[in-house]
Amino acid sequence: MRKIRAMMIGAHPDDCDLRCGGLAMKYADAGHTVKFLSLCDGSGGHQSMKRTEIAKRRYGEAQEVARKAGITYDIWDVPDCEIVADIASRKRLTRDIRAFAPDVIFCHRPNDYHADHRNASLLVQDASYLLIVPNFCEDAPALEKMPVIVYFYDRFTNPPFSPDVIIATDDVVDRKFDLYDCHKSQFYEWLPYTAGKLEEVPADDAARREWLHGIRVPRDGTLLTPETLETMRTGSSCEAREAIQAALYREKLIARYGKPYVFAESFEICPYGSQPDADALKELFPF
């Protein structure tokens, strides 16, 4: 079996965990190599801690994720909410991608509510062709082959997300919540604060971890509709959020696996990287 090198690029610490944490663990479990890269330090995401304090804390949380998932997790020293698609950042990302030499790159789509997400996506797209251009960033050897680039799932509709690959994650979804639990400053403090729910977060560790799951999605074969799952959403990390893609793209799951699943992650091929045929997709996503 070919060993895959997967580079998952998000704007913030926890973006990759949310959007492809299940697939990342599948890769790592199978002996493939995975790198998460956050293009900013997450330092804007707290209601009371100073930027330097929260950036240091979020870096430590990301390293705990790396340990649990069996991956590496790098974070740029760019302040949160200040990612820009400029030449310096393009060169930096080109060098980072070339150093890792991925077979496949994952990133945000460019039509996103958050400027950091949009600019992170633009940086990947701006760097994509340059990865194979020797006279750009001459100090970092150019790649011999363009990687495949895929977009994370999102719910934005202009244009709507159109999945080319959907991966069942029932076998790793509980471990995905373990990754969320590592990002304590994000999931137990900042996000509840922005949602006006900070007082709802339990103090006890076990109760807090259960709170992350929200309303439990049935795992007895009951297949819920996307509409029902939307009524069950309780936050950024809840089980209903993890199940929505499996419900939306159930026919694709059945076509891939021969049966439906409860949880899934889905991805759309970006037109700027190598364009894989069906055999190449099977090799890149052997799950």
C-alpha positions as CSV (number, residue, x, y, z in Angstrom):
1,M,0.0,0.0,0.0
2,R,1.3,3.4,-0.9
3,K,2.0,5.7,2.0
4,I,0.1,9.0,1.7
5,R,1.4,12.3,2.9
6,A,-1.6,14.5,3.8
7,M,-1.2,18.2,4.7
8,M,-4.3,19.8,6.2
9,I,-4.2,23.6,6.3
10,G,-6.6,25.6,8.4
11,A,-6.8,29.2,9.4
12,H,-6.9,28.6,13.1
13,P,-5.9,25.9,15.7
14,D,-8.9,23.5,15.7
15,D,-10.1,24.2,12.1
16,C,-8.5,21.0,10.8
17,D,-9.7,19.0,13.9
18,L,-13.3,20.0,13.1
19,R,-13.3,19.5,9.4
20,C,-11.0,16.5,8.8
21,G,-10.0,15.2,12.2
22,G,-11.6,11.8,11.6
23,L,-9.9,11.3,8.3
24,A,-6.6,12.5,9.8
25,M,-6.8,9.7,12.4
26,K,-7.6,7.1,9.8
27,Y,-4.6,8.1,7.9
28,A,-2.3,8.1,11.0
29,D,-3.8,4.7,12.2
30,A,-2.9,3.2,8.8
31,G,0.7,4.4,8.9
32,H,0.3,7.4,6.6
33,T,1.9,10.8,7.5
34,V,-0.3,13.8,8.5
35,K,0.5,17.4,9.2
36,F,-2.0,20.0,10.5
37,L,-1.0,23.6,9.8
38,S,-2.7,26.6,11.3
39,L,-1.9,29.8,9.5
40,C,-2.6,31.9,12.6
41,D,-2.0,31.6,16.3
42,G,-5.6,31.7,17.6
43,S,-4.7,34.6,19.8
44,G,-8.0,36.5,19.2
45,G,-10.1,33.7,20.5
46,H,-10.7,34.4,24.2
47,Q,-12.8,36.7,26.3
48,S,-10.4,37.5,29.1
49,M,-6.9,36.2,28.3
50,K,-4.3,38.4,26.6
51,R,-3.1,37.5,23.1
52,T,0.3,36.2,24.2
53,E,-1.3,34.1,26.9
54,I,-3.9,32.5,24.7
55,A,-1.5,31.9,21.8
56,K,0.8,30.0,24.1
57,R,-2.1,28.0,25.5
58,R,-3.6,27.2,22.1
59,Y,-0.2,26.0,20.9
60,G,0.0,23.6,23.8
61,E,-3.5,22.4,23.2
62,A,-2.6,21.7,19.6
63,Q,0.4,19.7,20.6
64,E,-1.8,17.5,22.8
65,V,-4.0,16.9,19.7
66,A,-1.0,15.9,17.8
67,R,0.0,13.4,20.4
68,K,-3.4,11.8,20.6
69,A,-4.0,11.7,16.8
70,G,-0.5,10.6,15.9
71,I,0.2,13.6,13.6
72,T,2.3,16.8,13.7
73,Y,0.6,20.2,14.3
74,D,2.4,23.4,13.3
75,I,1.1,26.9,14.0
76,W,2.3,30.1,12.3
77,D,3.1,33.2,14.4
78,V,0.5,35.3,12.6
79,P,-2.0,37.0,14.9
80,D,-5.5,35.7,14.8
81,C,-7.8,37.7,12.5
82,E,-4.8,39.0,10.5
83,I,-4.1,36.4,7.9
84,V,-3.5,38.1,4.5
85,A,-2.9,36.6,1.1
86,D,0.2,38.6,0.4
87,I,3.5,37.7,-1.3
88,A,5.4,37.1,1.9
89,S,2.8,34.6,3.2
90,R,2.6,33.0,-0.3
91,K,6.3,32.3,-0.1
92,R,6.2,31.1,3.4
93,L,3.4,28.6,2.6
94,T,5.1,27.5,-0.6
95,R,8.2,26.7,1.5
96,D,6.2,24.8,4.1
97,I,4.3,22.8,1.6
98,R,7.5,21.9,-0.4
99,A,9.2,20.9,2.8
100,F,6.4,18.4,3.7
101,A,5.9,17.3,0.0
102,P,2.3,16.2,0.4
103,D,0.3,14.0,-2.0
104,V,-2.9,15.7,-1.0
105,I,-3.6,19.1,0.6
106,F,-6.8,20.0,2.4
107,C,-8.0,23.6,2.9
108,H,-11.0,25.9,3.4
109,R,-13.1,27.0,0.4
110,P,-12.7,30.6,-0.5
111,N,-16.4,31.6,0.0
112,D,-16.4,31.7,3.8
113,Y,-17.8,34.1,6.4
114,H,-14.4,34.5,8.1
115,A,-11.6,36.6,6.5
116,D,-9.0,34.3,7.9
117,H,-10.6,31.2,6.3
118,R,-10.9,33.0,3.0
119,N,-7.4,34.2,3.0
120,A,-6.0,30.8,4.1
121,S,-7.9,29.3,1.1
122,L,-6.5,32.0,-1.3
123,L,-3.0,31.4,0.0
124,V,-3.2,27.7,-0.8
125,Q,-4.6,28.4,-4.3
126,D,-2.0,31.1,-4.9
127,A,0.8,28.8,-3.9
128,S,-0.6,25.7,-5.8
129,Y,1.0,26.2,-9.2
130,L,4.1,27.8,-7.8
131,L,4.9,24.5,-5.9
132,I,6.4,23.2,-9.1
133,V,8.1,26.4,-10.3
134,P,11.9,26.1,-9.5
135,N,12.5,29.9,-9.9
136,F,10.0,30.8,-7.2
137,C,11.5,30.4,-3.7
138,E,14.7,29.0,-5.1
139,D,16.0,28.1,-1.6
140,A,13.3,25.4,-1.3
141,P,13.4,22.7,-4.0
142,A,10.3,22.7,-6.2
143,L,8.0,19.7,-6.1
144,E,8.2,17.4,-9.1
145,K,4.4,16.8,-9.1
146,M,1.5,19.0,-8.2
147,P,-0.4,17.7,-5.2
148,V,-4.2,17.1,-5.3
149,I,-6.0,19.8,-3.4
150,V,-9.4,19.3,-1.7
151,Y,-11.7,21.6,0.1
152,F,-13.2,21.0,3.5
153,Y,-17.0,20.8,3.8
154,D,-18.9,23.9,4.7
155,R,-22.5,25.0,4.6
156,F,-22.1,28.1,2.5
157,T,-24.2,28.3,-0.6
158,N,-22.6,30.7,-3.1
159,P,-21.6,28.3,-4.6
160,P,-22.8,25.3,-2.7
161,F,-20.4,22.6,-1.6
162,S,-20.3,19.6,-3.9
163,P,-18.6,16.5,-2.4
164,D,-16.3,14.3,-4.5
165,V,-15.2,12.2,-1.6
166,I,-17.1,11.2,1.5
167,I,-15.5,9.2,4.3
168,A,-17.4,7.3,7.0
169,T,-16.1,8.3,10.5
170,D,-18.3,6.2,12.8
171,D,-15.2,4.3,13.9
172,V,-13.3,7.4,14.9
173,V,-16.0,9.9,15.9
174,D,-15.6,9.4,19.7
175,R,-11.8,9.9,19.3
176,K,-12.6,13.1,17.4
177,F,-14.3,14.4,20.5
178,D,-11.2,13.5,22.4
179,L,-9.4,16.0,20.1
180,Y,-12.0,18.7,20.8
181,D,-11.5,18.1,24.5
182,C,-7.8,19.0,24.0
183,H,-8.8,22.5,22.8
184,K,-10.2,23.5,26.1
185,S,-9.8,27.2,25.6
186,Q,-11.8,27.0,22.4
187,F,-14.6,24.6,23.1
188,Y,-15.2,25.2,26.9
189,E,-14.5,28.9,27.0
190,W,-14.4,31.0,23.8
191,L,-17.1,29.4,21.7
192,P,-19.6,29.1,24.6
193,Y,-18.8,32.7,25.4
194,T,-19.6,33.9,21.9
195,A,-22.8,31.8,21.9
196,G,-23.9,33.2,25.2
197,K,-23.7,29.8,26.8
198,L,-20.6,30.0,29.0
199,E,-22.7,29.4,32.1
200,E,-23.9,26.1,30.7
201,V,-20.4,24.5,30.6
202,P,-20.0,21.9,33.4
203,A,-17.1,22.2,35.8
204,D,-16.6,18.5,36.1
205,D,-14.3,17.0,33.5
206,A,-16.5,14.0,32.7
207,A,-19.6,16.1,32.5
208,R,-17.9,18.6,30.4
209,R,-16.8,16.0,27.9
210,E,-20.3,14.7,27.7
211,W,-21.6,18.3,27.2
212,L,-19.4,18.5,24.1
213,H,-21.4,15.7,22.4
214,G,-24.7,17.6,22.9
215,I,-27.8,15.5,22.0
216,R,-26.6,12.0,21.2
217,V,-27.3,10.8,17.7
218,P,-28.8,7.3,17.6
219,R,-26.3,4.6,16.7
220,D,-28.8,1.7,16.5
221,G,-29.4,1.9,12.8
222,T,-31.9,4.8,12.9
223,L,-31.1,7.2,10.1
224,L,-32.1,10.8,10.8
225,T,-32.8,13.4,8.1
226,P,-30.7,16.5,7.8
227,E,-33.7,18.6,8.9
228,T,-33.9,16.6,12.2
229,L,-30.2,16.8,12.8
230,E,-30.4,20.6,12.4
231,T,-32.9,20.7,15.3
232,M,-30.4,18.7,17.4
233,R,-27.4,21.0,16.9
234,T,-26.2,22.5,20.2
235,G,-22.8,23.9,19.2
236,S,-19.7,23.7,17.1
237,S,-18.7,20.3,18.3
238,C,-22.0,18.4,18.8
239,E,-22.8,14.9,17.4
240,A,-25.5,16.4,15.2
241,R,-22.8,18.4,13.4
242,E,-20.7,15.3,12.9
243,A,-23.7,13.5,11.5
244,I,-25.0,16.1,9.1
245,Q,-22.8,15.2,6.2
246,A,-23.6,11.5,6.3
247,A,-27.3,12.5,6.2
248,L,-26.9,15.0,3.4
249,Y,-24.8,12.7,1.2
250,R,-26.3,9.3,2.2
251,E,-26.5,8.1,-1.4
252,K,-22.8,8.7,-1.9
253,L,-22.0,6.9,1.3
254,I,-24.0,3.9,0.2
255,A,-22.4,4.0,-3.3
256,R,-18.9,4.0,-1.6
257,Y,-19.5,1.5,1.2
258,G,-22.6,-0.5,0.2
259,K,-24.5,0.8,3.3
260,P,-25.2,4.0,5.1
261,Y,-23.3,5.4,8.1
262,V,-24.1,7.8,10.9
263,F,-21.1,10.1,10.8
264,A,-18.9,11.3,7.8
265,E,-16.5,13.9,6.5
266,S,-16.7,15.0,2.9
267,F,-14.4,16.8,0.6
268,E,-14.5,18.6,-2.8
269,I,-11.7,18.6,-5.4
270,C,-10.2,22.0,-5.9
271,P,-9.6,22.8,-9.6
272,Y,-6.1,24.3,-8.9
273,G,-4.3,21.1,-8.0
274,S,-3.7,17.8,-9.8
275,Q,-7.1,16.4,-11.0
276,P,-7.3,12.8,-9.8
277,D,-9.1,10.1,-11.7
278,A,-11.2,7.4,-9.9
279,D,-8.1,5.2,-9.3
280,A,-6.1,8.1,-7.9
281,L,-8.9,9.0,-5.5
282,K,-9.1,5.4,-4.2
283,E,-5.4,5.5,-3.6
284,L,-5.5,8.9,-1.8
285,F,-8.6,7.9,0.2
286,P,-8.2,4.2,0.9
287,F,-10.9,4.0,3.6
